[in-house]
Amino acid sequence: MPIYKYEAVNYDGETVTARLDAGTQQELIDKLRAKNLYPVKVEEVDLSSGGLVLFQSKVTPGDVAIFLRQLATLLQTGVPIIESLDIIRSQVHRARLKAVVGDIYENIHRGLSFSDALKKHPKIFGRLIVNMVESGEMSGTLDSVTERLATHFEKDEKIRKKVKSSLIYPMVLASVTVAVVIFMLVFVMPTFIGMFESSDTPLPAPTRLLLNISDLLKNFWYIFIMVIAGFFLGIKTYAGTEEGRIRMDQLKFKIPVVKNVTSNLITARFARTISTMLYSGVPLLDAMDNVAKVVGNAVAARDIQAARTEVRMGNSLAVPISQIDYMPKMLASMIKIGEESGALDAILDKTASFYEDEVETSLQQLVALFEPILILFMGLILGFIIISMMMPMFDMVNTIS
């Protein structure tokens, strides 16, 4: 249901400004008059701008996938689009998505097409969805198009969750390592070493180094936090620039194992998106332009746009794709077969499923590689600290001897 920001006057002549949800502006006015408020100004809040209500959760790709699946199911059972949206908005629990679906419902009531209503929320429904819905409306196949879109986003969300879940264990292990090291430096080591400082026995260089680090952590911990925060903020800011995105994405193709994950992920997303759009009747050039925007890698987006230029000049899609070194040769071969057989969408759909499985395999390899590296790193750091703590004891024994 749309959210309206209003300015009204009460019986005492005081101005009241607030927000209220209502189906239409007239419904809002009726609600205000029932409260003895007389509206002076009414504005509908732009739900796509993100400025709706403080602390309101945003709409995630998973929410979009669920919305599309519900819509596809209702449309395939013969429920009209307007009734389908009304049913969905009554069942949605996430406040922001409920408001967005309600806004789409109201816009269709006012005479807009479904695709035009979706265009009012570009941050939630990207060009991929809008173009395919538009194509489905023109061809009268909106039910099958939404079904295909739902499958597309469900599989994309599944891959995204696999990537996130695969990174949890390495991140937890790295965090535990850092926490243990800080604890030993700040709390354990000063107490242990304090016993030897009163004996006038000179401390070894590694021990003195760790003591200095320990003193810095205890006395100037806020500087360390500021440096770390500044470092990550600088990386985030740089990655937000065009040059930074390209450099960061280029780096993903240079790290072993990470390169395999990135390559398989891009290939799966490319094949799935092109297949979905071709199935819905979107021209190949438009499909390539869309996939360049959703592939999630600046280098791949640039290369796909270059391939699109060659296709527009009359070349086969398989030719420029075969020249992209990080995309597997199998993809170009499958595209060639699909072009020759006239079943490019079906071939790419099967190719996407294959490489989605490859993403999971390469993620397992990545985690399997990170685990021993992190354990080895943790062992070396802790071993160095323990040896540095024990060295004064050995020196004291030698002095007594």
N, C-alpha and C positions, 0 to 999 in steps of 0.2 A: 504494500500500500504506500502511495507517495507520502513524503513528509513535507509539510508546509511551514515556512517561517512567517509569522504574522505579527502585525502591530495593531493593537486594538485599544479602545478607550472604554473605561468602565463608567458606572453611574456618577462617581465622584470626579470625573474628568481626568483621571490619572491614565497615563499611557502604559500599556502592558505589552511586552515583547516576549515571545516564546515560540516553541515549535510544537506541532501537533500532526498526527497522521490522520488522513482522511482519504476517502475514495476519489473525491473531486473537490474543486474549490467551493462549489455550492454546499457540499456536505460539510466542509470546514466552517463556512459561514453560519450554517444552521447550528453546528455545535457551539460556536462562540456566542450566538444569540441566546442559546439555552443557558449559557453561563452569565447572561446579562453583560456581554462584551460586544462592542460594535467595531468591526474591523475597519481599519484605515488603509492598511497595506498588506497584501498577501503575496508571498513568493514561494514557488516550489523549489525545494533544495535539490541541487544537482548531485545525484547519488554517485555518478561516475567520477567526481572530482576528489573523493576521499574525505571531504570535509563535512560529513553528515553529523555524527555524534561522537564525542570524545570516548575513546576506549572501545568503539564498536569494531568488531572483528571484520577483517576484509574477506572478500570472496576469493577462495583458493581455486586452483585448477581442478582439485577434487570435487569441490562444490559444483563447478560448471559441468563436470562429467556426470554427476548425479542428476543435475537438472536436465541435461540432454537425454539421459537414459529414461527418466520419467516421462519427458515429453514424447520421445520416440514410442514408448509403450502405449501411451494414450492415443497418439495419432494413428498407430497401427490397428488399434481396436475400433477406429472410426469416430473417435471423439473430436469435434472441431477444435481448431487452434485456440480460440478464445475461451472455450470451456476448459480445455486442457490447462491453460495458464491459470485459470481461476482455481482449479483443483490443486495445482502444484503450490500456488502461493498460500493456500490454506493449510498445507502440510509442512511447509518449510519452517524450520525452527531457528535457523541462523538469521538474525535480525536484518542484516544488510542485504542478504540474498532475497529475503522475503520482500523487502522494500523495492529492490530492483525488478523482481518478477511482477510485483504490483504495478510498477511504473510502466513496464512493457505492456501489461494487460490494459492499462488506461489509455496508452498511446494507440493501441490497436482499436480500442473502442472509439477513439477520436477519428479513425479513418486511415491511420498509417498501416503500412504492410508490416509483417513480422520482421523482415530484414531491416526496414527503416527504424523500427522500434529498437532493434538491437544496436544500431549505429549510435544511438544516444548514450551507450555505455561502452565506449571503445576500450577502456582499461580492463573490462571484464570479458567482453566478447570481441575477440580480435578479428582481423580481416579474413582469416581462414573460415571462421564460423559465418560471418556475414556474407561472404562471397558464395559459400556453399548453400546457405539458406536462400539467398537470392536466386541461385540457379535452380534449387528445388521448387521454389514458388513459380518460376517461369515454366518449368517442365511438368509441374503437377505431381512431383515425386517428393514432397516435403517429408512424408513419413519415412521413406527409405533413406533420405539424406540425413535426417536426424538420427536414424539408427546407425548409419555409418559414422557420423560425427561422434556419437556416444561411444562406439567401439574404439574409435581413434583416441579420444581423450582418456578413456579408461586404461588403454594400454600404455599411453604416454605417462599417466599418473603412476601406473604400476612400475615402470622403469625408474621414474623419479624417486619413488619410495625405496626401490632396491638400492639405488645409488646412496641415498641418505642412510639407510640401515647398514650398508656396508662400511660406511665411514664412522659409525658410532664406536665400534670397538677400538680402532686405532686412536681415535680422539680421547676416549676414556683412558686408555693405557698411557697416552702421552700426558694427560692431565694428572694421573696418579704419579707418574714419574716426577713431574715438576713439583707436585705437592710434597712428595717424600724428600726430595732434595732440599727444598726450602725449609721443611721441618728440621732436618738434620743440621743444616747450616745455622739456623736461627736459635734452636732450642737445645739440641743434643751436643753439638761440637763445642760451643763456648763452655758448657758445664764440664765436659770431659777434659778439655785442654787447660781449664783453670787450675787443675791439680798440678800441672807441670810448670806453670809460669812462676810459682813461688819457689821452685827448686833451683832457680838460676841456671837451669839447663837451656842452652840456646835451642830454639825450635827450628826444625828443618824448613827449608824454603817452601815445599808444598803445603805444610801446615800453616805457615805464616800467610800464604796466599789465601787459603780458605778462611782464616781468621779475619783477614781484611775484608773479604767478600761478606762474611757473616756480619761484621760491624756495619758495613754499608747497608746491608739489607735491614738491619734492626733500626738504624738511625736515619736512613734516607730512603725508606721503602716507597714513599710517595713519588720519588724521582724515578724509580724503576717502573712504577705503574704508569707515570706520565710518558716515559720513553716508549714503553710497549704499546700504550694506547695511541701515541703519536705515530708509531711505526705502522700499525694496522690501519689507522685513519689515512695515512699517506698512501698506502697501497690501495685502499678502497677508492680514494680520490683519483689516483692515477688510473686505476682500472675503469673509472667512469668516463675517461676521455677516449676519443676514437683511437688515438695511438696506443694508449694503455690497454684497451680491449684487444687490439690486434696483437700486441706483444705478449700479453698474458695467455691468449689463446694459442699463439705460436709455441709458447713454452710447453703447452700440453702435448704437442706432437713431438717433443724432444726428450721427454722423460720416458724411459722404458716402462712397460706395463701400463702406465697412465695413457700412453699413446694408443695402445690397443683398446682401452675402454673408451677413449674419446672417439676413435675412428669408428668403432662398432655403434656407438651411440648416435653419431652423426648419420651414419649409413641407415640405421633403423628409422630414425626420424625422417630423413629425406625420403626413403622408400614409402613409409607409411603415409606421409602427408601427400606426396604426389599421387599415390594410389587412391587415396580417399577423394581427392579433388577431381581426378580424372573420372572416377566412378560417378561423381555427381554432375558431370557434364561441364566442368570448368576447363577452359582451354589450357594446353600445356604451358604456354608462356605465362599466363596468369598464375598457374599452379607453381611454377618455378619462382616467380616473384614473391609469392606467399611463403614458400618453404624457406627462402633466404631470410625471411624476417622471423621465423619461428625455430630455426635450426639450433639456436643457442650458442653459436660460435662465430665470431666476427670474421675469422679467416675463411671458414666454410661459406659464410654468407657472401663474401667477396667472390669466391671461386664459383659459386652457384650462379651469381649474377653474370659472371664472365661466360659461363656455359650457356646461360639464357641468351646472351647476345649472339653466340654462334648458332644456336637453334633458330633464332629469329632470322638469321642470314641464310637458313635453308639446310644446315647441317643436321645430321642425326644426333639425338641426345646422347647416344652411347659414345660418340667420338670425344666430346669435351670431358665427359665423366671419366673416361679411361685415362685422361691426361692429368687428373687430380691424384697425386701420389698417395695420399692418406686414405683414399676410398678404395676398397678392395676391387680387384679385377673382375671378381665374380659379379659385382653389381653392374658393371658395363656390359658384361656378357648377357646377363638376364634382361637388361634394357634392350639390347639388340634383338634378342629372341622375341620380346614383347612387341617391339616395333614391327618386326617382320610378320608376326602372327596376328597383329591387331588386337592383342589382349594385354596391353601394357599395364593396365590397372590391376588385373588379376595376378600377373607375374610379379609386380612390385609388392603386392599384398603378401604373397608367399615369401618373397625376399625379406620383407620387413620382419615377418615372424621369425625367420631364421636368425637374423642379426639381433633381434631382441633377446633370443636365447644366448647368443654370443656375448651380449652385454653382461648377462648374469655370470657366464663363465669367466670372462675377463675381470669382473669385479672380485670374484672368488680368488683369482690369481693375485690380484692387487693386494687384497687383505692378507693372503698367505705370505706375500713378500714383506709387507709392512710389519707383521707380527714379530718375526725373528729380528728384524732390524731394530725395532723399538726395544725389544727385550735386551738385545746386545748393547744398545746405547744406554739403557737404564743400568745394566750391569756394570758397564765401564765407569759411569758417573759415580754410582754408589761404591764401587770398588776403590776408586780414587779417593773418595771421602774417607772410607774406612782405613785405608792404608795411611792416609795423612794423619788420621787420629792415632794410629798405632805406632807411627814412627817415633814420637817422643818417648813412648814407653820403651822401645828398643834402645834408644839412645841412653835412657836412664839406667837400663840394665847394664849396658856396656860401660857406663861411667862407674857404677858400683863395682863391676868386675875389675 
